[in-house]
Amino acid sequence: MSIAWSSGETTVVPFVELRYRCRCAECVDEWTRRRRIEKSRIRADISPLRVEAVGRYAVQIDWNDGHKTGIYPYSLLYAIATGQSPESDVTSDS
C-alpha cells in the first residue's frame, strides 16, 4: 500500500505486512497480547477491498480474506512503513 504523508513523504508497505500487523481482538489476544495469526498463513494475494478513514486518526481496511475489523492508526502505519518497532505491546511466536 502506498501512503502519501502530509510531510510530502511517500511510503510503501506490502499488503501481507499490513494484514499481519492488524491489532484487533481477532488477531491479537486481548489478555496475553499474543498475536493469533501467523504471517506464513496470510495469502500471498491478500489485498484491500476497501480502505475507509476512521475519524482523523486511522483507517479501517476490509481485506479480500474476509477480515474487516482492524483499525490502523496513522501512527502505526507510519511506524510500519519506516521500519520502526511500534508493537512493544504485541508478542509473536514467529
Backbone as CSV, one residue per row, in Angstrom:
resi,resn,N_x,N_y,N_z,CA_x,CA_y,CA_z,C_x,C_y,C_z
1,MET,0.852,-1.162,0.000,0.000,0.000,0.000,0.902,1.230,0.000
2,SER,0.642,2.135,-0.887,1.386,3.377,-0.972,0.648,4.436,-0.150
3,ILE,1.399,5.126,0.708,0.803,6.135,1.579,1.547,7.455,1.378
4,ALA,0.805,8.498,1.038,1.377,9.840,0.893,1.081,10.608,2.179
5,TRP,2.131,11.001,2.887,2.009,11.688,4.171,1.967,13.197,3.969
6,SER,1.415,13.896,4.939,1.294,15.357,4.846,2.662,16.047,4.779
7,SER,3.718,15.355,5.193,5.071,15.906,5.131,5.624,15.919,3.709
8,GLY,4.903,15.247,2.795,5.371,15.122,1.422,6.050,13.788,1.164
9,GLU,6.344,13.067,2.234,6.968,11.747,2.120,5.937,10.721,1.643
10,THR,6.382,9.771,0.826,5.535,8.667,0.391,6.214,7.376,0.817
11,THR,5.447,6.482,1.420,5.981,5.193,1.857,5.160,4.071,1.244
12,VAL,5.756,2.891,1.210,5.071,1.718,0.672,5.189,0.579,1.683
13,VAL,4.067,-0.056,1.985,4.036,-1.193,2.898,3.356,-2.355,2.180
14,PRO,3.984,-3.522,2.136,3.348,-4.682,1.494,2.023,-5.043,2.184
15,PHE,1.051,-5.460,1.403,-0.252,-5.823,1.955,-0.145,-6.931,2.995
16,VAL,0.710,-7.922,2.767,0.862,-9.017,3.730,1.302,-8.458,5.087
17,GLU,2.216,-7.516,5.071,2.698,-6.920,6.325,1.586,-6.163,7.036
18,LEU,0.795,-5.407,6.292,-0.321,-4.680,6.908,-1.344,-5.636,7.502
19,ARG,-1.681,-6.664,6.763,-2.668,-7.629,7.273,-2.150,-8.303,8.540
20,TYR,-0.879,-8.651,8.558,-0.267,-9.293,9.718,-0.249,-8.366,10.941
21,ARG,-0.103,-7.084,10.726,0.021,-6.128,11.825,-1.312,-5.664,12.401
22,CYS,-2.420,-6.248,11.931,-3.721,-5.906,12.487,-3.701,-6.176,13.993
23,ARG,-4.284,-5.254,14.753,-4.286,-5.377,16.218,-5.665,-5.643,16.801
24,CYS,-6.623,-6.032,15.977,-7.967,-6.278,16.501,-7.958,-7.505,17.419
25,ALA,-9.044,-7.710,18.162,-9.132,-8.821,19.114,-9.108,-10.186,18.431
26,GLU,-9.473,-10.232,17.174,-9.414,-11.492,16.428,-7.959,-11.855,16.087
27,CYS,-7.120,-10.855,15.928,-5.726,-11.075,15.517,-4.732,-11.046,16.672
28,VAL,-5.081,-10.349,17.748,-4.209,-10.257,18.919,-5.051,-10.539,20.163
29,ASP,-4.630,-11.516,20.955,-5.351,-11.867,22.180,-5.393,-10.658,23.115
30,GLU,-6.579,-10.332,23.563,-6.760,-9.142,24.397,-6.092,-9.248,25.761
31,TRP,-5.951,-10.440,26.279,-5.387,-10.626,27.620,-3.881,-10.831,27.592
32,THR,-3.409,-11.683,26.694,-1.982,-12.011,26.668,-1.194,-11.115,25.726
33,ARG,-1.865,-10.417,24.804,-1.258,-9.582,23.768,-0.438,-10.402,22.777
34,ARG,-0.699,-11.719,22.729,-0.018,-12.588,21.772,-0.772,-12.553,20.448
35,ARG,-0.013,-12.497,19.378,-0.580,-12.484,18.038,-1.224,-13.848,17.758
36,ARG,-2.425,-13.830,17.219,-3.158,-15.063,16.920,-2.980,-15.525,15.475
37,ILE,-2.445,-14.678,14.638,-2.256,-15.059,13.237,-0.771,-15.225,12.951
38,GLU,-0.481,-16.033,11.971,0.898,-16.248,11.549,1.068,-15.640,10.165
39,LYS,2.158,-14.928,9.995,2.400,-14.280,8.709,2.441,-15.307,7.581
40,SER,2.985,-16.470,7.850,3.112,-17.507,6.821,1.763,-18.036,6.339
41,ARG,0.717,-17.800,7.103,-0.617,-18.279,6.713,-1.461,-17.229,6.000
42,ILE,-0.910,-16.043,5.845,-1.633,-14.996,5.119,-1.421,-15.220,3.628
43,ARG,-2.501,-15.214,2.883,-2.433,-15.454,1.437,-1.507,-14.462,0.755
44,ALA,-0.750,-14.938,-0.191,0.166,-14.077,-0.948,-0.591,-13.016,-1.748
45,ASP,-1.834,-13.326,-2.113,-2.620,-12.379,-2.919,-3.539,-11.503,-2.059
46,ILE,-3.218,-11.378,-0.772,-4.053,-10.541,0.104,-4.045,-9.102,-0.418
47,SER,-5.216,-8.481,-0.402,-5.299,-7.087,-0.834,-6.543,-6.448,-0.230
48,PRO,-6.528,-5.137,-0.100,-7.690,-4.443,0.445,-8.817,-4.362,-0.577
49,LEU,-10.021,-4.575,-0.104,-11.201,-4.351,-0.929,-11.693,-2.918,-0.739
50,ARG,-11.460,-2.394,0.479,-11.913,-1.045,0.807,-11.038,-0.492,1.925
51,VAL,-10.691,0.774,1.831,-9.957,1.482,2.883,-10.774,2.723,3.215
52,GLU,-11.147,2.857,4.483,-12.021,3.963,4.881,-11.416,4.699,6.074
53,ALA,-11.472,6.006,6.040,-10.975,6.813,7.153,-11.829,6.593,8.387
54,VAL,-11.172,6.543,9.538,-11.841,6.473,10.833,-11.458,7.761,11.560
55,GLY,-12.357,8.695,11.553,-12.042,9.999,12.120,-10.842,10.611,11.419
56,ARG,-9.990,11.242,12.208,-8.779,11.855,11.653,-7.527,11.132,12.138
57,TYR,-7.706,9.907,12.664,-6.570,9.232,13.275,-6.223,7.867,12.712
58,ALA,-7.073,7.295,11.855,-6.835,5.909,11.438,-7.593,5.576,10.154
59,VAL,-7.322,4.371,9.658,-8.105,3.803,8.562,-8.556,2.409,8.963
60,GLN,-9.675,2.004,8.404,-10.155,0.638,8.566,-10.060,-0.011,7.194
61,ILE,-9.500,-1.214,7.166,-9.287,-1.903,5.899,-10.131,-3.166,5.854
62,ASP,-10.904,-3.306,4.792,-11.619,-4.552,4.510,-10.746,-5.357,3.560
63,TRP,-10.329,-6.556,3.995,-9.409,-7.382,3.220,-10.145,-8.430,2.394
64,ASN,-9.518,-8.901,1.339,-10.148,-9.906,0.474,-10.182,-11.302,1.095
65,ASP,-9.667,-11.461,2.331,-9.805,-12.737,3.031,-11.005,-12.726,3.973
66,GLY,-11.801,-11.652,3.919,-12.998,-11.543,4.740,-12.786,-10.785,6.040
67,HIS,-11.552,-10.474,6.379,-11.265,-9.761,7.623,-11.539,-8.272,7.444
68,LYS,-12.236,-7.666,8.428,-12.530,-6.242,8.295,-12.720,-5.529,9.628
69,THR,-12.190,-6.092,10.694,-12.396,-5.459,11.998,-11.201,-4.648,12.489
70,GLY,-10.099,-4.673,11.764,-8.908,-3.958,12.210,-8.947,-2.480,11.894
71,ILE,-8.481,-1.696,12.848,-8.318,-0.260,12.659,-6.832,0.034,12.771
72,TYR,-6.304,0.730,11.786,-4.879,1.026,11.708,-4.645,2.505,11.945
73,PRO,-4.231,2.899,13.156,-3.921,4.307,13.405,-2.793,4.769,12.482
74,TYR,-2.826,6.033,12.100,-1.784,6.557,11.217,-0.407,6.402,11.849
75,SER,-0.318,6.529,13.163,0.976,6.368,13.836,1.522,4.956,13.645
76,LEU,0.649,3.954,13.666,1.069,2.571,13.429,1.503,2.392,11.975
77,LEU,0.726,2.924,11.047,1.082,2.810,9.630,2.441,3.443,9.353
78,TYR,2.679,4.607,9.944,3.959,5.285,9.724,5.113,4.484,10.323
79,ALA,4.901,3.953,11.510,5.943,3.152,12.156,6.270,1.910,11.330
80,ILE,5.259,1.242,10.825,5.483,0.056,9.986,6.233,0.463,8.720
81,ALA,5.774,1.524,8.089,6.342,1.959,6.812,7.790,2.411,6.926
82,THR,8.169,2.932,8.088,9.523,3.456,8.256,10.437,2.510,9.025
83,GLY,9.935,1.302,9.296,10.771,0.292,9.939,10.955,0.476,11.432
84,GLN,10.136,1.304,12.043,10.191,1.456,13.489,9.498,0.261,14.135
85,SER,9.645,0.088,15.410,9.039,-1.036,16.120,7.863,-0.534,16.948
86,PRO,6.668,-0.505,16.360,5.517,0.046,17.061,4.811,-0.930,17.970
87,GLU,5.259,-2.179,18.017,4.452,-3.185,18.681,5.085,-3.779,19.929
88,SER,5.612,-2.942,20.790,6.210,-3.462,22.006,5.164,-4.124,22.900
89,ASP,3.881,-3.823,22.659,2.817,-4.406,23.480,2.219,-5.663,22.840
90,VAL,2.728,-6.085,21.694,2.219,-7.276,20.995,3.365,-8.261,20.855
91,THR,3.117,-9.520,21.192,4.158,-10.530,21.072,3.801,-11.518,19.975
92,SER,4.805,-12.209,19.488,4.621,-13.138,18.372,5.544,-14.322,18.543
93,ASP,5.096,-15.469,18.070,5.932,-16.668,18.089,6.782,-16.760,16.836
94,SER,6.433,-15.977,15.805,7.166,-16.100,14.529,8.204,-15.044,14.359
